[in-house]
């Protein structure tokens, strides 16, 4: 579902006071869809019934041909639906479809022969097929019906009037198609379709696909024949009829051009509104560049005005009750994310709504033709959820209002994509979206399907990210402080970073921006603990520190506080890690810490490859925080490992050494941000020949270095 920005917001069991859709265009889609069900217990029963019917998996509807006459004055429907059904298993003798009991069935035929049928309840009809069908066989099932439809949810079909002219529109998401036409109510079962809609001649009908024909009929009627060859979920079949004004445009793409059609109420047909909707042509290009060519390029894209306050992304034909730029971008993006690739379950609705909401931000980022980071930041700031404690994944889709939560399915879902882009980088992110499209185009997908595709593209595991941001609730509340240090002429920035939220720590890369003598520089640290300290070499005196300056991370807060001291680190080792040293002379090593430490000789060991120990003498200079180590004898040939024990603690607070070598060419300064962890480095010895004068060299000297053999 999408942007159905409703004018009414529904509570668990009753409608609340109406509001105008203009109050917040960013919530339009959500509000329209949230008001889809009047009673949550009824909605839950329908959800369970549609997903658990054991006969659902026996068949695959290939095509619907809905031939329907609409009488707006009487609020009456009459017509037939012919389903082309393929069997997926052997011994199929029964087929079930849905049609609301307010509509009367006048005949049911299979392959042109009348068959027996019975109503199981208010929604479900069971048909005895009259013969047995085996796997991969196909049969035609025709249902003739008529009656005055009763809307479920929020006006799944509505009969209204505008200035004395009828307006008839449908909106079936999530599972209310059956209220106005016979259908296998399962969004996973996509089918192509035809909609032949007969209306009074003064009305124009817009629907899915292309307009194959318009027939003038007796009795001052017209029949509009719309047809689509692209598979479509049942909830996306729709039509709308009134005295539309129409105008059109074209989307020019590398393979040709595609019509872009607009259907607007006469009293809304202004130059400004036309201009706003025509932005969709540029959006088709922008989203095409990001996601791949518009998925229904052989048919059309249309926007039509309908009675609801927001929008609904019916495939190839979006219904909108407003002209907002962000709404138009949202609904168009659904043609990729929601229509072409549809969420497999309503638990995965963020794959529709979060993607479409982030697409709004991507449009504003790219609308000028050149990516504009400031526009992206502004757009995402406007789309911050008002609450973050809930989950993006809908663990319990009992309430339609929870499925279409503006905070979680839409806004937080968009932020998940924004943060995923930050974690894996632009190239992998957009390549991942295109790979996801390619694998699941015209089908349905789950959250796990999406994760697995992106992992393949990026080349690493992302379960940690999805567990904390999609399946888990909350968001980090950062507190950070900083101070400068100078050691042996080298300047460092020490940053304390704490996560103060009630939930467990969030694992994320975090950018630290500094202002160093008027120059802004950026450093990225990996934060995965509730409290961490980072020591960062800097180029000059630091005047200012900002955390996550571009706002890539959805946070509760980012607060600068007084610096809180952290564990000691190793900032320098001479000879440096990995150095080649002499085998013929005792080894002298200087180890410098970033603060005063409590240390003795037992905290250092130098081992040969056979694990035997080299005896060391150690002295410590508290003024320079430097420990000096000297081996008591030459090392001889081999590879040696120096271990600096994390039993070393700082003199001020008794915190253990943060000793891991994790970054930079030398791995220094040491530390992964948390107290504890030995520093381990390696040396290799070589033999050096004594200098000797060479004949003919004018008395010059040379040194030959020979690696041990």
ROBA-394046 format. One record per residue (C-alpha): x, y, z. Coordinates in nm, 2 decimals. Layout:
# ROBA-394046
[node [X Y Z]]
...
***
This chain:
# ROBA-394046
[node [0.00 0.00 0.00]]
[node [0.09 0.34 -0.03]]
[node [0.03 0.69 0.02]]
[node [-0.33 0.69 0.09]]
[node [-0.33 1.01 0.29]]
[node [-0.66 0.99 0.46]]
[node [-0.87 1.27 0.58]]
[node [-0.98 1.06 0.87]]
[node [-0.76 0.87 1.11]]
[node [-0.91 0.56 1.26]]
[node [-0.88 0.44 1.62]]
[node [-0.89 0.07 1.70]]
[node [-1.27 0.06 1.67]]
[node [-1.41 0.40 1.57]]
[node [-1.33 0.69 1.34]]
[node [-1.20 1.01 1.50]]
[node [-1.26 1.37 1.42]]
[node [-1.19 1.45 1.05]]
[node [-0.88 1.65 0.96]]
[node [-0.79 1.81 0.63]]
[node [-0.54 1.62 0.41]]
[node [-0.35 1.95 0.36]]
[node [-0.23 1.94 0.72]]
[node [0.07 1.73 0.65]]
[node [0.14 1.61 0.29]]
[node [0.41 1.37 0.42]]
[node [0.14 1.17 0.60]]
[node [-0.11 1.17 0.32]]
[node [-0.06 0.82 0.20]]
[node [-0.05 0.68 0.55]]
[node [-0.37 0.85 0.67]]
[node [-0.57 0.74 0.37]]
[node [-0.46 0.38 0.42]]
[node [-0.48 0.38 0.80]]
[node [-0.85 0.45 0.77]]
[node [-0.90 0.14 0.56]]
[node [-1.06 -0.07 0.83]]
[node [-1.34 0.03 1.07]]
[node [-1.29 -0.26 1.30]]
[node [-0.95 -0.42 1.37]]
[node [-1.10 -0.76 1.47]]
[node [-1.27 -0.78 1.13]]
[node [-0.95 -0.68 0.95]]
[node [-0.75 -0.94 1.14]]
[node [-1.00 -1.22 1.06]]
[node [-0.99 -1.14 0.69]]
[node [-0.61 -1.13 0.69]]
[node [-0.59 -1.47 0.86]]
[node [-0.85 -1.62 0.63]]
[node [-0.68 -1.50 0.31]]
[node [-0.34 -1.62 0.41]]
[node [-0.43 -1.96 0.56]]
[node [-0.68 -2.11 0.32]]
[node [-0.53 -2.45 0.23]]
[node [-0.67 -2.42 -0.13]]
[node [-0.49 -2.09 -0.20]]
[node [-0.17 -2.27 -0.31]]
[node [-0.35 -2.51 -0.54]]
[node [-0.41 -2.25 -0.82]]
[node [-0.27 -1.95 -0.99]]
[node [-0.50 -1.70 -1.15]]
[node [-0.35 -1.60 -1.48]]
[node [-0.60 -1.34 -1.60]]
[node [-0.92 -1.15 -1.50]]
[node [-1.17 -1.01 -1.74]]
[node [-1.41 -0.80 -1.55]]
[node [-1.71 -0.67 -1.75]]
[node [-1.90 -0.44 -1.52]]
[node [-2.18 -0.19 -1.56]]
[node [-2.20 0.09 -1.30]]
[node [-2.52 0.27 -1.22]]
[node [-2.41 0.57 -1.01]]
[node [-2.76 0.70 -0.94]]
[node [-2.88 0.36 -0.80]]
[node [-2.53 0.28 -0.65]]
[node [-2.56 -0.05 -0.83]]
[node [-2.32 -0.29 -1.01]]
[node [-2.40 -0.56 -1.26]]
[node [-2.16 -0.77 -1.46]]
[node [-1.93 -1.07 -1.48]]
[node [-1.58 -1.17 -1.41]]
[node [-1.41 -1.44 -1.61]]
[node [-1.10 -1.59 -1.44]]
[node [-0.83 -1.78 -1.63]]
[node [-0.70 -2.02 -1.36]]
[node [-0.40 -2.25 -1.38]]
[node [-0.36 -2.55 -1.15]]
[node [-0.04 -2.60 -0.95]]
[node [-0.11 -2.95 -0.82]]
[node [-0.30 -3.26 -0.93]]
[node [-0.65 -3.35 -0.84]]
[node [-0.80 -3.00 -0.82]]
[node [-1.18 -3.03 -0.79]]
[node [-1.26 -2.72 -0.59]]
[node [-1.18 -2.35 -0.63]]
[node [-1.25 -2.07 -0.39]]
[node [-1.29 -1.70 -0.46]]
[node [-1.42 -1.40 -0.26]]
[node [-1.73 -1.19 -0.31]]
[node [-1.91 -0.99 -0.04]]
[node [-2.26 -1.13 0.05]]
[node [-2.41 -0.79 -0.04]]
[node [-2.36 -0.88 -0.40]]
[node [-2.58 -1.16 -0.55]]
[node [-2.43 -1.43 -0.77]]
[node [-2.66 -1.51 -1.06]]
[node [-2.45 -1.77 -1.24]]
[node [-2.12 -1.96 -1.21]]
[node [-1.98 -2.15 -1.51]]
[node [-1.66 -2.35 -1.57]]
[node [-1.56 -2.39 -1.93]]
[node [-1.91 -2.26 -2.03]]
[node [-2.10 -2.52 -1.82]]
[node [-2.30 -2.43 -1.51]]
[node [-2.15 -2.57 -1.19]]
[node [-2.25 -2.59 -0.83]]
[node [-2.13 -2.34 -0.58]]
[node [-2.20 -2.24 -0.22]]
[node [-2.13 -1.95 0.01]]
[node [-1.91 -2.05 0.30]]
[node [-1.95 -1.71 0.48]]
[node [-1.98 -1.34 0.42]]
[node [-1.67 -1.34 0.20]]
[node [-1.59 -1.68 0.06]]
[node [-1.75 -1.87 -0.23]]
[node [-1.66 -2.24 -0.29]]
[node [-1.71 -2.37 -0.65]]
[node [-1.73 -2.74 -0.74]]
[node [-1.55 -2.75 -1.07]]
[node [-1.75 -3.04 -1.22]]
[node [-1.43 -3.23 -1.32]]
[node [-1.08 -3.30 -1.19]]
[node [-0.79 -3.08 -1.31]]
[node [-0.43 -3.19 -1.29]]
[node [-0.12 -2.99 -1.25]]
[node [-0.05 -2.72 -1.52]]
[node [-0.40 -2.74 -1.66]]
[node [-0.61 -2.42 -1.72]]
[node [-0.98 -2.36 -1.68]]
[node [-1.21 -2.06 -1.73]]
[node [-1.44 -1.97 -1.44]]
[node [-1.71 -1.71 -1.51]]
[node [-1.91 -1.54 -1.23]]
[node [-2.21 -1.33 -1.30]]
[node [-2.32 -1.10 -1.02]]
[node [-2.50 -0.78 -0.93]]
[node [-2.61 -0.57 -0.63]]
[node [-2.54 -0.27 -0.42]]
[node [-2.18 -0.30 -0.29]]
[node [-2.11 -0.24 0.08]]
[node [-1.77 -0.08 0.14]]
[node [-1.54 -0.23 0.39]]
[node [-1.24 -0.07 0.55]]
[node [-1.28 0.29 0.44]]
[node [-1.49 0.31 0.12]]
[node [-1.34 0.03 -0.08]]
[node [-1.59 0.15 -0.34]]
[node [-1.75 0.49 -0.31]]
[node [-2.04 0.66 -0.49]]
[node [-2.02 1.04 -0.45]]
[node [-2.13 1.35 -0.63]]
[node [-1.94 1.66 -0.73]]
[node [-2.14 1.96 -0.85]]
[node [-2.42 1.73 -0.94]]
[node [-2.19 1.49 -1.13]]
[node [-2.13 1.13 -1.00]]
[node [-1.79 1.02 -0.89]]
[node [-1.74 0.64 -0.85]]
[node [-1.40 0.52 -0.73]]
[node [-1.25 0.21 -0.59]]
[node [-0.96 0.16 -0.34]]
[node [-0.91 -0.20 -0.23]]
[node [-0.59 -0.21 -0.03]]
[node [-0.51 -0.42 0.17]]
[node [-0.77 -0.69 0.12]]
[node [-1.10 -0.54 0.01]]
[node [-1.12 -0.61 -0.36]]
[node [-1.40 -0.87 -0.29]]
[node [-1.64 -0.59 -0.18]]
[node [-1.70 -0.49 -0.55]]
[node [-1.58 -0.78 -0.77]]
[node [-1.53 -1.16 -0.75]]
[node [-1.16 -1.23 -0.69]]
[node [-0.91 -1.46 -0.54]]
[node [-0.82 -1.23 -0.25]]
[node [-0.44 -1.31 -0.23]]
[node [-0.19 -1.03 -0.30]]
[node [0.07 -1.30 -0.38]]
[node [-0.13 -1.42 -0.68]]
[node [-0.07 -1.17 -0.95]]
[node [-0.26 -1.18 -1.28]]
[node [-0.30 -0.98 -1.59]]
[node [-0.64 -0.82 -1.65]]
[node [-0.91 -0.64 -1.85]]
[node [-1.16 -0.40 -1.70]]
[node [-1.46 -0.32 -1.92]]
[node [-1.65 -0.05 -1.73]]
[node [-1.99 0.07 -1.86]]
[node [-2.11 0.41 -1.73]]
[node [-2.34 0.69 -1.83]]
[node [-2.20 0.86 -2.14]]
[node [-2.11 1.19 -1.97]]
[node [-1.86 1.01 -1.75]]
[node [-1.50 0.91 -1.83]]
[node [-1.34 0.59 -1.68]]
[node [-0.97 0.56 -1.60]]
[node [-0.82 0.22 -1.50]]
[node [-0.51 0.00 -1.52]]
[node [-0.31 -0.05 -1.83]]
[node [-0.40 0.09 -2.18]]
[node [-0.73 0.20 -2.32]]
[node [-0.81 -0.06 -2.58]]
[node [-1.15 0.08 -2.69]]
[node [-1.44 0.30 -2.60]]
[node [-1.78 0.18 -2.73]]
[node [-2.09 0.39 -2.75]]
[node [-2.39 0.18 -2.63]]
[node [-2.76 0.23 -2.63]]
[node [-2.93 0.40 -2.34]]
[node [-2.68 0.69 -2.34]]
[node [-2.40 0.47 -2.21]]
[node [-2.03 0.42 -2.29]]
[node [-1.81 0.12 -2.22]]
[node [-1.43 0.18 -2.15]]
[node [-1.21 -0.12 -2.22]]
[node [-0.89 -0.10 -2.02]]
[node [-0.63 -0.39 -2.05]]
[node [-0.30 -0.47 -1.89]]
[node [-0.05 -0.74 -1.98]]
[node [0.16 -0.69 -1.66]]
[node [0.08 -0.92 -1.36]]
[node [-0.09 -0.73 -1.08]]
[node [-0.20 -0.80 -0.73]]
[node [-0.57 -0.80 -0.67]]
[node [-0.57 -0.49 -0.45]]
[node [-0.42 -0.29 -0.73]]
[node [-0.71 -0.34 -0.97]]
[node [-0.91 -0.02 -0.97]]
[node [-1.12 0.22 -1.17]]
[node [-1.26 0.57 -1.13]]
[node [-1.54 0.74 -1.32]]
[node [-1.66 1.10 -1.34]]
[node [-1.66 1.40 -1.58]]
[node [-1.28 1.42 -1.59]]
[node [-1.09 1.68 -1.78]]
[node [-0.79 1.51 -1.94]]
[node [-0.45 1.62 -2.06]]
[node [-0.14 1.42 -2.14]]
[node [0.24 1.43 -2.19]]
[node [0.51 1.19 -2.29]]
[node [0.80 1.02 -2.11]]
[node [1.09 0.99 -2.36]]
[node [1.33 0.71 -2.28]]
[node [1.61 0.53 -2.47]]
[node [1.36 0.29 -2.62]]
[node [1.10 0.54 -2.74]]
[node [0.83 0.72 -2.56]]
[node [0.54 0.64 -2.32]]
[node [0.22 0.83 -2.27]]
[node [0.17 1.00 -1.93]]
[node [-0.20 1.07 -1.88]]
[node [-0.38 1.30 -1.63]]
[node [-0.75 1.29 -1.53]]
[node [-0.86 1.59 -1.32]]
[node [-1.19 1.72 -1.18]]
[node [-1.31 2.02 -1.38]]
[node [-1.30 2.26 -1.08]]
[node [-0.94 2.15 -1.01]]
[node [-0.82 2.20 -1.36]]
[node [-0.58 2.49 -1.31]]
[node [-0.24 2.57 -1.46]]
[node [-0.08 2.53 -1.12]]
[node [-0.22 2.18 -1.06]]
[node [-0.13 2.07 -1.41]]
[node [0.23 2.19 -1.35]]
[node [0.25 2.00 -1.03]]
[node [0.13 1.67 -1.18]]
[node [0.35 1.71 -1.49]]
[node [0.65 1.69 -1.26]]
[node [0.59 1.31 -1.27]]
[node [0.74 1.31 -1.62]]
[node [1.08 1.43 -1.48]]
[node [1.03 1.19 -1.19]]
[node [1.00 0.90 -1.43]]
[node [1.35 0.99 -1.56]]
[node [1.50 1.04 -1.21]]
[node [1.36 0.71 -1.07]]
[node [1.45 0.54 -1.40]]
[node [1.81 0.64 -1.35]]
[node [1.81 0.52 -0.99]]
[node [1.60 0.20 -1.01]]
[node [1.59 0.10 -1.38]]
[node [1.34 0.18 -1.65]]
[node [0.98 0.24 -1.55]]
[node [0.84 -0.11 -1.50]]
[node [0.52 -0.07 -1.72]]
[node [0.69 0.10 -2.00]]
[node [0.47 -0.07 -2.27]]
[node [0.15 0.08 -2.13]]
[node [0.13 0.41 -1.95]]
[node [0.16 0.61 -1.63]]
[node [-0.15 0.80 -1.52]]
[node [-0.26 1.02 -1.23]]
[node [-0.63 1.06 -1.17]]
[node [-0.81 1.27 -0.91]]
[node [-1.02 1.06 -0.66]]
[node [-1.23 1.13 -0.35]]
[node [-0.97 1.04 -0.09]]
[node [-0.74 1.30 0.06]]
[node [-0.40 1.14 -0.03]]
[node [-0.30 0.88 -0.28]]
[node [-0.31 0.52 -0.38]]
[node [-0.06 0.36 -0.62]]
[node [-0.29 0.15 -0.85]]
[node [-0.07 -0.01 -1.10]]
[node [-0.01 0.22 -1.40]]
[node [-0.28 0.46 -1.27]]
[node [-0.23 0.64 -0.94]]
[node [-0.53 0.79 -0.76]]
[node [-0.46 1.12 -0.58]]
[node [-0.67 1.36 -0.39]]
[node [-0.40 1.63 -0.39]]
[node [-0.13 1.78 -0.60]]
[node [0.16 1.79 -0.36]]
[node [0.50 1.72 -0.52]]
[node [0.60 1.48 -0.25]]
[node [0.28 1.28 -0.28]]
[node [0.33 1.26 -0.66]]
[node [0.69 1.13 -0.61]]
[node [0.57 0.88 -0.34]]
[node [0.30 0.73 -0.55]]
[node [0.51 0.71 -0.87]]
[node [0.79 0.54 -0.68]]
[node [0.54 0.27 -0.58]]
[node [0.52 0.16 -0.94]]
[node [0.86 0.01 -0.87]]
[node [0.82 -0.06 -0.50]]
[node [0.48 -0.20 -0.43]]
[node [0.34 -0.26 -0.78]]
[node [0.62 -0.43 -0.97]]
[node [0.78 -0.58 -0.66]]
[node [0.50 -0.62 -0.40]]
[node [0.55 -0.70 -0.03]]
[node [0.47 -1.07 0.01]]
[node [0.30 -1.02 0.35]]
[node [0.16 -0.71 0.52]]
[node [0.43 -0.77 0.78]]
[node [0.67 -0.66 0.51]]
[node [0.48 -0.34 0.42]]
[node [0.79 -0.12 0.47]]
[node [0.92 -0.27 0.14]]
[node [0.63 -0.07 -0.02]]
[node [0.59 0.23 0.20]]
[node [0.94 0.29 0.33]]
[node [1.08 0.26 -0.02]]
[node [0.83 0.51 -0.16]]
[node [0.89 0.75 0.13]]
[node [1.27 0.74 0.08]]
[node [1.20 0.79 -0.29]]
[node [1.05 1.13 -0.21]]
[node [1.38 1.23 -0.05]]
[node [1.57 1.09 -0.35]]
[node [1.36 1.29 -0.58]]
[node [1.44 1.61 -0.40]]
[node [1.81 1.51 -0.39]]
[node [1.83 1.46 -0.76]]
[node [1.56 1.68 -0.91]]
[node [1.81 1.94 -1.03]]
[node [1.99 1.69 -1.24]]
[node [2.29 1.68 -1.00]]
[node [2.29 1.52 -0.66]]
[node [2.23 1.78 -0.39]]
[node [2.34 1.65 -0.04]]
[node [2.18 1.94 0.14]]
[node [1.85 1.87 -0.03]]
[node [1.87 1.51 0.08]]
[node [1.95 1.61 0.44]]
[node [1.66 1.85 0.44]]
[node [1.42 1.60 0.30]]
[node [1.52 1.33 0.55]]
[node [1.49 1.58 0.84]]
[node [1.13 1.65 0.74]]
[node [1.07 1.27 0.73]]
[node [1.19 1.20 1.08]]
[node [0.94 0.98 1.27]]
[node [0.78 1.14 1.58]]
[node [0.84 0.80 1.76]]
[node [1.11 0.55 1.71]]
[node [1.05 0.29 1.98]]
[node [0.84 0.06 1.75]]
[node [0.97 -0.17 1.48]]
[node [0.97 -0.12 1.10]]
[node [0.87 -0.48 1.05]]
[node [0.50 -0.54 1.15]]
[node [0.53 -0.84 1.38]]
[node [0.16 -0.83 1.45]]
[node [-0.05 -0.70 1.16]]
[node [-0.38 -0.72 1.35]]
[node [-0.45 -0.35 1.30]]
[node [-0.45 -0.18 0.97]]
[node [-0.35 0.14 1.15]]
[node [-0.03 -0.04 1.26]]
[node [0.04 -0.17 0.91]]
[node [0.02 0.18 0.77]]
[node [0.19 0.35 1.06]]
[node [0.33 0.68 0.94]]
[node [0.60 0.66 1.20]]
[node [0.72 0.31 1.14]]
[node [0.62 0.17 0.80]]
[node [0.67 0.50 0.62]]
[node [0.92 0.73 0.80]]
[node [1.13 0.49 1.00]]
[node [1.12 0.25 0.70]]
[node [1.26 0.53 0.48]]
[node [1.53 0.60 0.74]]
[node [1.63 0.23 0.73]]
[node [1.71 0.27 0.36]]
[node [1.89 0.60 0.43]]
[node [2.11 0.43 0.69]]
[node [2.17 0.12 0.48]]
[node [2.30 0.35 0.21]]
[node [2.54 0.51 0.46]]
[node [2.66 0.17 0.58]]
[node [2.73 0.00 0.24]]
[node [2.79 0.31 0.02]]
[node [2.61 0.46 -0.27]]
[node [2.73 0.21 -0.53]]
[node [2.64 -0.10 -0.34]]
[node [2.31 0.05 -0.23]]
[node [2.18 0.14 -0.57]]
[node [2.32 -0.17 -0.73]]
[node [2.14 -0.36 -0.46]]
[node [1.81 -0.20 -0.53]]
[node [1.85 -0.28 -0.90]]
[node [1.94 -0.64 -0.82]]
[node [1.64 -0.67 -0.59]]
[node [1.42 -0.53 -0.87]]
[node [1.57 -0.78 -1.13]]
[node [1.52 -1.08 -0.90]]
[node [1.16 -1.01 -0.79]]
[node [1.01 -0.80 -1.07]]
[node [0.64 -0.87 -1.12]]
[node [0.65 -1.09 -0.81]]
[node [0.64 -1.06 -0.43]]
[node [0.92 -1.04 -0.19]]
[node [0.99 -1.05 0.19]]
[node [1.22 -0.85 0.41]]
[node [1.46 -1.15 0.41]]
[node [1.46 -1.16 0.03]]
[node [1.57 -0.80 0.02]]
[node [1.84 -0.85 0.28]]
[node [1.98 -1.15 0.10]]
[node [2.00 -0.96 -0.23]]
[node [2.18 -0.66 -0.08]]
[node [2.42 -0.89 0.11]]
[node [2.51 -1.06 -0.22]]
[node [2.58 -0.72 -0.38]]
[node [2.77 -0.58 -0.09]]
[node [2.96 -0.90 -0.01]]
[node [2.91 -0.91 0.36]]
[node [2.66 -1.00 0.63]]
[node [2.38 -0.75 0.72]]
[node [2.18 -0.94 0.97]]
[node [2.31 -0.72 1.25]]
[node [2.17 -0.41 1.07]]
[node [1.83 -0.56 0.99]]
[node [1.80 -0.71 1.34]]
[node [1.85 -0.37 1.51]]
[node [1.68 -0.14 1.26]]
[node [1.40 -0.35 1.10]]
[node [1.31 -0.62 1.34]]
[node [1.40 -0.43 1.66]]
[node [1.28 -0.11 1.80]]
[node [1.44 0.21 1.92]]
[node [1.72 0.44 1.81]]
[node [2.04 0.56 1.97]]
[node [2.07 0.87 2.19]]
[node [2.43 0.98 2.16]]
[node [2.63 1.18 2.41]]
[node [2.98 1.27 2.32]]
[node [3.27 1.47 2.46]]
[node [3.62 1.54 2.35]]
[node [3.97 1.66 2.44]]
[node [4.30 1.71 2.26]]
[node [4.63 1.54 2.34]]
[node [4.98 1.59 2.21]]
[node [5.25 1.32 2.23]]
[node [5.60 1.36 2.09]]
[node [5.49 1.64 1.87]]
[node [5.19 1.45 1.74]]
[node [4.84 1.58 1.80]]
[node [4.54 1.36 1.88]]
[node [4.16 1.40 1.94]]
[node [4.01 1.18 2.21]]
[node [3.63 1.14 2.18]]
[node [3.41 0.98 2.44]]
[node [3.09 0.84 2.29]]
[node [2.80 0.70 2.49]]
[node [2.46 0.56 2.39]]
[node [2.20 0.66 2.65]]
[node [1.89 0.50 2.51]]
[node [1.70 0.22 2.71]]
[node [1.75 -0.03 2.43]]
[node [2.08 -0.22 2.38]]
[node [2.36 -0.06 2.19]]
[node [2.32 0.01 1.81]]
[node [2.61 -0.09 1.59]]
[node [2.69 0.17 1.33]]
[node [2.97 0.36 1.16]]
[node [2.97 0.71 1.30]]
[node [3.13 1.02 1.14]]
[node [3.32 1.27 1.36]]
[node [3.37 1.60 1.20]]
[node [3.64 1.84 1.33]]
[node [3.73 2.20 1.27]]
[node [4.11 2.21 1.26]]
[node [4.24 2.56 1.22]]
[node [3.95 2.66 1.00]]
[node [3.96 2.33 0.80]]
[node [3.68 2.08 0.83]]
[node [3.79 1.71 0.84]]
[node [3.60 1.39 0.88]]
[node [3.68 1.06 1.05]]
[node [3.47 0.75 1.07]]
[node [3.46 0.52 1.37]]
[node [3.28 0.19 1.43]]
[node [3.06 0.23 1.73]]
[node [2.91 -0.10 1.87]]
[node [2.92 -0.05 2.25]]
[node [2.72 0.15 2.49]]
[node [3.03 0.34 2.59]]
[node [3.34 0.38 2.38]]
[node [3.65 0.61 2.35]]
[node [3.83 0.68 2.03]]
[node [4.17 0.83 1.99]]
[node [4.21 0.99 1.64]]
[node [4.53 1.15 1.50]]
[node [4.45 1.50 1.37]]
[node [4.65 1.75 1.17]]
[node [4.61 2.07 1.38]]
[node [4.45 2.22 1.69]]
[node [4.08 2.13 1.71]]
[node [3.83 2.41 1.76]]
[node [3.50 2.22 1.71]]
[node [3.37 1.86 1.70]]
[node [3.04 1.75 1.54]]
[node [2.89 1.40 1.55]]
[node [2.72 1.26 1.24]]
[node [2.72 1.61 1.07]]
[node [2.52 1.49 0.76]]
[node [2.25 1.32 0.97]]
[node [2.29 0.97 0.83]]
[node [2.18 0.80 1.15]]
[node [1.83 0.81 1.29]]
[node [1.89 0.93 1.65]]
[node [1.68 1.03 1.94]]
[node [1.94 1.29 2.02]]
[node [2.30 1.40 1.97]]
[node [2.43 1.59 2.28]]
[node [2.77 1.73 2.34]]
[node [2.87 1.68 2.70]]
[node [3.18 1.72 2.92]]
[node [3.45 1.47 2.82]]
[node [3.46 1.15 3.02]]
[node [3.80 0.99 3.06]]
[node [3.86 0.66 2.89]]
[node [4.11 0.38 2.89]]
[node [4.48 0.42 2.80]]
[node [4.60 0.35 2.45]]
[node [4.94 0.29 2.29]]
[node [5.01 0.59 2.06]]
[node [5.37 0.51 1.95]]
[node [5.61 0.22 1.93]]
[node [5.97 0.25 1.81]]
[node [6.07 0.04 1.61]]
[node [5.72 0.05 1.46]]
[node [5.50 -0.26 1.42]]
[node [5.62 -0.49 1.14]]
[node [5.97 -0.34 1.13]]
[node [6.27 -0.54 1.04]]
[node [6.53 -0.53 1.32]]
[node [6.89 -0.66 1.37]]
[node [6.95 -1.01 1.48]]
[node [7.30 -0.93 1.60]]
[node [7.23 -0.67 1.86]]
[node [6.99 -0.64 2.16]]
[node [6.65 -0.50 2.07]]
[node [6.55 -0.16 2.22]]
[node [6.18 -0.07 2.21]]
[node [6.01 0.25 2.32]]
[node [5.63 0.22 2.39]]
[node [5.44 0.54 2.45]]
[node [5.10 0.56 2.60]]
[node [4.85 0.85 2.57]]
[node [4.83 0.90 2.95]]
[node [5.01 0.81 3.26]]
[node [4.98 0.43 3.34]]
[node [5.07 0.19 3.61]]
[node [5.31 -0.05 3.46]]
[node [5.59 -0.29 3.53]]
[node [5.81 -0.54 3.34]]
[node [5.56 -0.82 3.38]]
[node [5.32 -0.64 3.15]]
[node [5.56 -0.70 2.85]]
[node [5.67 -1.02 2.68]]
[node [5.88 -1.08 2.37]]
[node [5.84 -1.43 2.22]]
[node [6.00 -1.63 1.95]]
[node [5.80 -1.82 1.70]]
[node [5.85 -2.13 1.92]]
[node [5.68 -1.94 2.21]]
[node [6.01 -1.92 2.41]]
[node [6.05 -1.59 2.60]]
[node [6.32 -1.33 2.54]]
[node [6.43 -1.16 2.87]]
[node [6.36 -0.79 2.88]]
[node [6.46 -0.50 3.10]]
[node [6.20 -0.22 3.14]]
[node [6.20 0.14 3.27]]
[node [5.91 0.38 3.27]]
[node [5.92 0.76 3.23]]
[node [5.60 0.90 3.38]]
[node [5.67 1.25 3.23]]
[node [5.65 1.12 2.87]]
[node [5.43 0.81 2.95]]
[node [5.70 0.60 2.78]]
[node [5.81 0.25 2.87]]
[node [6.16 0.16 2.74]]
[node [6.23 -0.21 2.68]]
[node [6.57 -0.37 2.60]]
[node [6.64 -0.73 2.54]]
[node [6.92 -0.87 2.75]]
[node [7.08 -1.04 2.45]]
[node [7.08 -1.02 2.07]]
[node [6.76 -1.18 1.93]]
[node [6.91 -1.40 1.66]]
[node [6.72 -1.51 1.35]]
[node [6.34 -1.53 1.33]]
[node [6.01 -1.38 1.38]]
[node [5.92 -1.22 1.72]]
[node [5.60 -1.12 1.88]]
[node [5.58 -0.83 2.14]]
[node [5.28 -0.85 2.37]]
[node [5.17 -0.55 2.58]]
[node [4.94 -0.69 2.84]]
[node [4.60 -0.52 2.91]]
[node [4.67 -0.56 3.28]]
[node [4.83 -0.21 3.24]]
[node [4.59 0.05 3.38]]
[node [4.57 0.43 3.37]]
[node [4.69 0.61 3.68]]
[node [4.38 0.83 3.71]]
[node [4.09 0.58 3.70]]
[node [4.24 0.23 3.69]]
[node [4.09 0.15 3.34]]
[node [4.26 -0.13 3.15]]
[node [4.46 -0.08 2.84]]
[node [4.26 -0.06 2.52]]
[node [4.53 -0.23 2.32]]
[node [4.39 -0.38 2.00]]
[node [4.56 -0.28 1.68]]
[node [4.27 -0.22 1.45]]
[node [4.33 0.08 1.22]]
[node [4.57 0.27 1.01]]
[node [4.89 0.16 0.84]]
[node [5.07 0.09 1.17]]
[node [4.75 0.01 1.37]]
[node [4.82 0.30 1.61]]
[node [4.69 0.45 1.81]]
[node [4.57 0.12 1.96]]
[node [4.22 0.04 2.07]]
[node [3.87 -0.06 1.96]]
[node [3.71 0.20 2.19]]
[node [3.66 -0.03 2.49]]
[node [3.89 -0.10 2.78]]
[node [4.07 -0.44 2.76]]
[node [4.27 -0.60 2.49]]
[node [4.64 -0.68 2.45]]
[node [4.86 -0.50 2.20]]
[node [5.03 -0.76 1.98]]
[node [5.29 -0.67 1.72]]
[node [5.55 -0.86 1.51]]
[node [5.91 -0.80 1.43]]
[node [6.14 -0.99 1.19]]
[node [6.52 -1.00 1.24]]
[node [6.78 -0.97 0.96]]
[node [7.16 -1.01 0.95]]
[node [7.36 -0.69 0.86]]
[node [7.72 -0.72 0.74]]
[node [7.97 -0.49 0.89]]
[node [8.06 -0.19 0.66]]
[node [8.37 -0.24 0.45]]
[node [8.56 -0.03 0.19]]
[node [8.53 -0.15 -0.16]]
[node [8.81 -0.10 -0.41]]
[node [8.74 0.15 -0.68]]
[node [8.47 0.31 -0.48]]
[node [8.67 0.62 -0.38]]
[node [8.66 0.50 -0.02]]
[node [8.28 0.50 0.00]]
[node [8.10 0.25 0.22]]
[node [7.80 0.03 0.16]]
[node [7.58 -0.19 0.38]]
[node [7.43 -0.52 0.25]]
[node [7.11 -0.64 0.42]]
[node [7.05 -1.01 0.40]]
[node [6.72 -1.17 0.51]]
[node [6.76 -1.49 0.71]]
[node [6.74 -1.81 0.50]]
***
